[in-house]
Amino acid sequence: MSRRSDLMDKPLTYRTLSDLIFDFEDSYKKYLHSVKKVKIGLYVPHEPHSFQPIEWKQLVLNVSKMVRTEVRKELEKFARDMRMKVDSEALKCPFSDEGEIPGPAVRDKKGDLATLNEVGYQLRI
């Protein structure tokens, strides 16, 4: 994104996706720039032989025409949907006929905020 330290690599310490986006937006404002749109894609599969296409623009927000509460609401809804999708896909097993891993220990796993950092969002600002 940029060579500036506060616009480049971000640590995985943000509680929510909206906190991360707002930090980018505030960093851009420091350099007298403005963020017009935010485009967020789906997670990138980690299988080396996956033929699944990467969706780069799953969510497009025109943040220049929205207030922060609206942006936060949309981002949190997207993040919640992504966590649910990742949790449901984590339960699928490609080797079984039914597509699910048997056993209550895996099915009872609760989604918490730690899974937000494991998703690997793609951001374009």
C-alpha positions in Angstrom: 0.0 0.0 0.0 2.7 2.4 0.9 6.3 2.7 2.1 5.4 4.7 5.2 5.5 2.7 8.4 2.0 3.6 9.5 0.4 2.8 6.1 2.3 -0.4 5.4 2.3 -3.4 7.7 -0.2 -3.5 10.5 0.1 -5.8 13.5 -2.6 -8.3 14.2 -3.7 -6.5 17.4 -6.9 -4.8 16.2 -10.1 -6.0 18.0 -12.3 -5.5 15.0 -12.0 -5.0 11.2 -13.5 -1.5 11.5 -10.7 -0.6 14.0 -8.1 -1.6 11.4 -9.9 0.3 8.6 -10.3 3.4 10.7 -6.6 3.3 11.7 -5.7 3.3 8.0 -8.1 6.2 7.4 -6.6 8.2 10.3 -3.1 7.4 9.0 -3.9 8.7 5.5 -5.4 11.9 7.0 -2.0 12.6 8.7 -0.5 12.9 5.2 -3.4 15.1 4.0 -4.9 12.3 1.9 -8.5 11.0 2.0 -9.9 7.5 1.6 -12.6 7.4 -1.0 -13.4 3.6 -1.1 -12.5 0.6 0.8 -12.6 -2.8 -1.0 -12.3 -6.0 1.0 -12.1 -9.4 -0.5 -12.8 -12.9 0.9 -10.1 -14.9 2.6 -7.3 -16.5 0.6 -7.3 -20.3 0.7 -4.2 -21.8 2.1 -4.2 -25.0 0.2 -1.3 -25.0 -2.3 -3.3 -26.8 -5.0 -6.6 -24.9 -4.7 -8.3 -23.8 -7.9 -10.7 -21.6 -6.0 -10.7 -18.1 -7.5 -9.9 -15.3 -5.1 -12.6 -12.7 -4.7 -10.9 -9.4 -4.3 -13.9 -7.1 -4.1 -16.5 -8.8 -2.0 -17.3 -5.7 0.0 -17.0 -2.2 -1.5 -17.7 0.8 0.8 -17.8 4.3 -0.5 -16.5 5.7 2.8 -16.3 9.3 1.6 -20.1 9.4 1.5 -20.7 7.4 4.7 -20.5 8.3 8.3 -18.3 6.1 10.6 -21.2 4.5 12.3 -22.5 3.2 8.9 -19.1 2.0 7.9 -18.6 0.3 11.3 -22.0 -1.4 10.9 -21.2 -2.7 7.4 -17.7 -3.9 8.4 -18.9 -5.7 11.5 -21.6 -7.5 9.5 -19.1 -8.5 6.9 -16.6 -9.7 9.5 -19.3 -11.7 11.3 -20.4 -13.4 8.1 -16.7 -14.2 7.3 -16.2 -15.7 10.7 -19.3 -17.9 10.3 -18.1 -18.9 6.8 -14.6 -19.8 8.0 -16.0 -21.7 11.0 -18.4 -23.7 8.9 -15.7 -24.5 6.3 -13.2 -25.5 9.0 -15.7 -28.3 10.0 -15.7 -29.8 6.5 -13.4 -32.7 5.7 -12.5 -33.4 2.1 -11.9 -37.1 2.9 -15.3 -38.1 4.3 -18.4 -38.8 2.4 -20.6 -36.4 4.4 -18.1 -33.6 4.3 -17.9 -33.1 8.1 -15.4 -34.2 10.6 -17.1 -36.5 13.2 -16.8 -35.9 16.9 -18.3 -33.4 19.3 -15.0 -31.7 20.2 -14.7 -30.1 16.8 -18.4 -29.2 16.4 -18.6 -27.5 19.8 -15.8 -25.1 19.0 -17.0 -21.5 19.5 -16.0 -18.7 17.2 -14.2 -15.9 19.2 -12.4 -12.8 18.2 -9.1 -14.7 17.8 -10.4 -16.2 14.6 -10.7 -12.7 13.2 -6.9 -12.5 13.0 -6.7 -16.0 11.2 -8.9 -15.0 8.4 -6.4 -13.0 6.4 -8.5 -10.1 5.0 -7.4 -8.5 1.7 -7.7 -4.7 1.9 -7.6 -2.1 -0.9 -7.8 1.5 0.1 
